[in-house]
Amino acid sequence: MTITITAFERSPDGGKGLARDTRVRWALEEVGQAYKVRLVSFRAMKEPAHLSLHPFGQIPTYEEGDLALFETGAIVFHIAQRHAGLLPDEANARARAITWLFAALNTVEPPILEFGNARLLEQDKPWYAERLPLVADRVRNRLDQLAARLGDAEWLDGPFSAGDLMMVSVLLSLRLSGILNGYPNLAAYVARAEARPAYQRAFAAQLAVNTGTPAAG
């Protein structure tokens, strides 16, 4: 059955790989599954056809036969469970990899999103100058903990997994802020993931949508 995902017709990030369809593209590339992309406009995202797939009017969505999913974490989890390559076979290692996937979304990403929203949406507020350092400190607290856990390991727990895919996807949104530069082992961790051929293909595909240039391969 053909897999179809939805993505922005024109991504707000201009093709920098930060839109959440990139996470799903990456997962599918890692497990070697072909997929089609249906591009949707901001207007179409709020219309009944798309809302029937994603009740909150966002992207991405995932369709395969009679299965329709929304929420990036749920989609990546589904892909990892259904296809070999993103979760270990051994039960305990598999459970730990799943734990890291949830940790990326539930523990590490929320302060990063708060920080990004503050920088993007609150600069004109009178309390911005006082609030931003507080929000940045929350991000650094999580990065301190994550950097300590990663240490000098290549990946979070054994081989590359869906947990690493999601954690790196979350950390990538910090690139423009410069915060990640203060954590050499995390910056190297992100760079290793970006160098993976599957990530390169996913990034190129998302970039191509925004530049009008066909992705290589």
C-alpha positions in Angstrom: 0.0 0.0 0.0 1.2 3.5 -0.9 2.2 5.7 2.0 1.1 9.4 1.6 2.1 12.2 4.0 1.0 15.8 3.9 3.4 18.8 4.0 3.3 22.5 3.8 2.8 23.8 0.2 5.2 26.5 1.3 7.0 25.9 4.6 7.4 28.7 7.1 11.0 27.7 7.6 11.8 28.1 3.9 13.1 24.6 3.5 15.5 24.5 6.5 14.2 21.0 7.6 12.4 22.3 10.7 8.8 21.6 9.5 7.6 18.5 11.1 7.0 16.6 7.9 10.8 16.3 7.8 10.7 14.0 10.9 8.3 11.7 9.1 10.3 11.8 5.8 13.5 11.0 7.8 11.8 8.0 9.5 10.6 6.6 6.2 14.0 7.1 4.6 15.7 5.3 7.5 13.4 2.2 7.1 13.6 2.3 3.3 9.9 3.0 2.6 8.8 4.9 -0.4 6.1 7.6 0.1 4.2 10.2 -1.7 3.6 13.8 -0.5 0.4 15.8 -0.8 1.1 19.5 -0.4 -1.5 21.6 1.4 -1.8 25.3 1.7 -2.5 27.1 5.0 -6.1 27.6 3.9 -6.6 24.0 2.9 -5.3 22.8 6.3 -8.4 24.4 7.9 -10.9 22.9 5.4 -13.0 19.8 6.1 -11.0 17.4 3.9 -7.8 18.0 5.9 -9.5 18.3 9.2 -10.9 14.8 8.7 -7.3 13.6 8.8 -5.9 16.1 11.4 -8.6 17.5 13.7 -6.3 20.4 14.7 -5.6 21.5 11.1 -1.8 20.9 11.1 0.8 18.8 9.3 1.9 16.2 8.8 -0.6 13.4 8.4 0.0 9.8 7.4 -2.2 7.6 5.2 -1.7 4.0 4.3 -4.6 2.0 3.1 -7.4 2.5 5.6 -5.1 3.9 8.2 -4.9 7.6 8.8 -2.6 9.1 11.5 -1.7 12.5 12.8 0.9 13.8 15.4 4.5 13.4 14.4 5.5 11.3 17.4 2.7 8.8 16.8 3.5 8.6 13.1 7.3 8.0 13.7 6.4 5.5 16.4 4.1 3.6 14.0 6.8 3.6 11.3 9.4 2.3 13.7 7.2 -0.4 15.0 6.1 -1.6 11.5 9.5 -1.5 9.7 12.9 -2.7 10.9 15.6 -0.1 11.3 14.5 2.3 14.0 13.9 0.1 17.0 16.1 -2.6 18.5 14.9 -6.2 18.4 15.7 -6.9 22.1 12.8 -6.0 24.3 14.5 -3.9 26.9 16.6 -2.0 24.4 13.4 -1.4 22.3 11.6 0.0 25.4 14.5 2.3 26.1 14.5 3.6 22.6 10.8 4.3 22.8 11.4 6.1 26.1 13.8 8.5 24.4 11.3 9.2 21.7 8.8 10.3 24.3 11.5 12.2 26.3 12.4 14.2 23.2 8.8 15.3 22.7 7.5 15.6 26.3 10.6 16.7 28.3 13.1 18.4 25.9 10.9 20.0 23.3 8.5 22.0 25.5 11.0 24.5 26.8 12.6 24.8 23.3 9.2 25.6 21.8 8.6 28.1 24.6 11.9 29.8 23.9 11.3 29.8 20.1 7.8 31.3 20.5 9.2 34.0 22.8 11.8 35.0 20.3 9.4 35.0 17.4 6.2 36.3 18.9 7.0 38.4 22.0 9.8 40.8 21.0 7.4 43.7 21.1 6.2 43.0 24.6 7.4 45.2 27.5 8.5 42.2 29.5 10.4 40.5 26.7 13.9 41.4 27.9 13.2 40.0 31.3 11.3 36.9 30.2 13.7 35.7 27.5 16.7 34.9 29.8 14.4 32.9 32.1 13.0 30.8 29.2 16.6 30.3 27.8 17.7 29.0 31.3 14.9 26.4 31.1 16.3 25.2 27.8 19.9 25.1 29.1 18.8 23.1 32.1 17.4 20.4 29.9 20.5 20.5 27.7 22.8 20.2 30.7 20.9 17.1 31.7 20.9 15.6 28.1 24.6 16.4 27.6 25.5 14.7 30.8 23.5 11.6 29.9 25.0 11.4 26.3 28.5 12.0 27.4 30.9 10.8 24.7 28.5 8.2 23.3 27.6 8.2 19.7 23.9 7.8 20.3 21.6 7.9 23.3 21.3 4.2 23.9 23.2 1.8 21.7 22.6 2.0 17.9 20.8 4.9 16.3 17.1 4.6 16.9 13.8 6.5 16.6 14.7 8.1 20.0 17.7 9.7 18.4 15.8 10.7 15.3 13.3 12.6 17.4 15.8 14.0 19.8 17.9 15.4 17.0 14.8 16.8 15.3 14.0 18.7 18.4 17.5 20.0 18.9 17.8 21.2 15.4 15.3 24.0 16.1 18.0 25.6 18.4 20.5 26.0 15.7 19.8 29.7 14.9 19.8 30.6 18.6 23.4 29.5 19.1 22.5 27.8 22.4 23.6 24.4 21.1 27.2 25.8 20.5 27.7 25.7 24.3 27.3 21.9 24.3 30.0 20.4 22.1 28.9 16.8 22.5 25.3 17.6 21.6 26.4 19.7 18.6 28.5 16.7 17.5 25.6 14.4 18.1 23.3 16.5 15.9 26.0 16.7 13.2 26.4 12.9 13.2 22.6 12.5 12.6 22.5 15.1 9.9 25.3 13.2 8.1 23.2 10.1 7.8 22.1 9.5 4.2 18.5 9.1 5.2 18.5 12.5 6.8 20.2 14.0 3.8 17.5 12.6 1.5 14.7 13.8 3.8 16.2 17.3 4.1 16.7 17.6 0.3 13.1 16.5 -0.3 11.7 19.2 2.0 14.0 21.8 0.6 13.0 21.0 -2.9 9.4 21.8 -2.2 10.4 25.3 -1.1 12.9 26.0 -3.8 11.2 24.4 -6.7 14.3 22.3 -7.4 13.8 18.5 -7.8 15.5 16.5 -5.0 18.5 14.4 -6.1 18.0 10.7 -6.3 
